[in-house]
Amino acid sequence: MSEEGERSEQIGEEAKSEETKTKKKESAPKKEKKEDKKRKVKGRIPWPLSKIVNIRMVRRLVQLFFLFAINGYIFTAWFGAEQVTLFWEQFRNVLPTLPIIAPLEAPFAIIAGSFDTIQREFTAGIFPFFTLGAMIIILAVLGRAACGWVCPIGTMQDYVSLLNPNKVRPAPNTEEELRRVKGYIFFIVMFLAVWMFISVIQNSAENLVDALGIFAFAAFDPVNPAYILFKLAPEQPWPTSIETLWYISTWGIFLVQLAFVGIILIVSLWFPRWFCRWLCPAGWLYGLVGRDSLIGIGRNPAKCTPDICNKCEVVCPMNIRIRRFPYSHVHSPECILCLECVSHCPNGAIQIKFG
């Protein structure tokens, strides 16, 4: 055989081998895509049930349910539905407070927040044994789940944040510094509450009440969005026509407080639950007690890919750096058990943990 014939045969064999290699390369991504789809489907609610029921939808419905339930007397006052109020009164008899922010002084309130109640009891000269005990038990078992599923102010922020898909995530160091603010607010509020407690016991509270003014009986109330919306707002004379529009001029400081609530909701468009993360002293207390709760979230090390995936951290409304925690349990005082990380994890690696 001539040299030219041998060369042509070699070139033909090389071309065939290159074609087979390219075919294998093209088929490899297809196989990987199929495997990824299988991973995504595995451990999830099967279709078409997943289109109807999912964790996020259930949480939104529960949040709306408690938003009206906490102010259950509104059903009697507006709709005459006394049976609804009676149901929640039975619930209140068993568990009168929950680890959220909700003032019991509100005209429609049935359930109160633990932190709000603690302030009121201290300033009345009563040590809150039962409130503290119930709060510690709930937080020890469920952590801050009530913040994520029940708290009305958290619910409002969550619903507003849905309007803007582009969120701002501060750097870890900046986030940590901002979180310290609610700790400072907590110590100021509780210092004033304990000061009032001692003054009431010693029968010398009159001068202190005059000095503290609106900050005397619950120092957090003047800037508490739940107190402003559910206590102060119903008490104001609201205009019902153009002739009564002048009522707004009588609101005084309430107008500033209402503007503050508006700022909380507007800023939530870019910073999810920023009030809960940086300003809420109740959240600081609840996080301190509930960080090592019995129920929490953890990661499966066999499924989690922390080096190439950060989806759980991107969707977390509390901006928790989940990958920095051990796989067994995310012991973060900021975790509100909203389960956004569970529902968005592409590998199904994040699960609810017990113990």
Beta strands, then each sheet from edge to edge (+ up, - down):
strand 1: 97-98
strand 2: 112-113
strand 3: 295-299
strand 4: 350-354
sheet 1: 1+ 2+
sheet 2: 3+ 4-
end
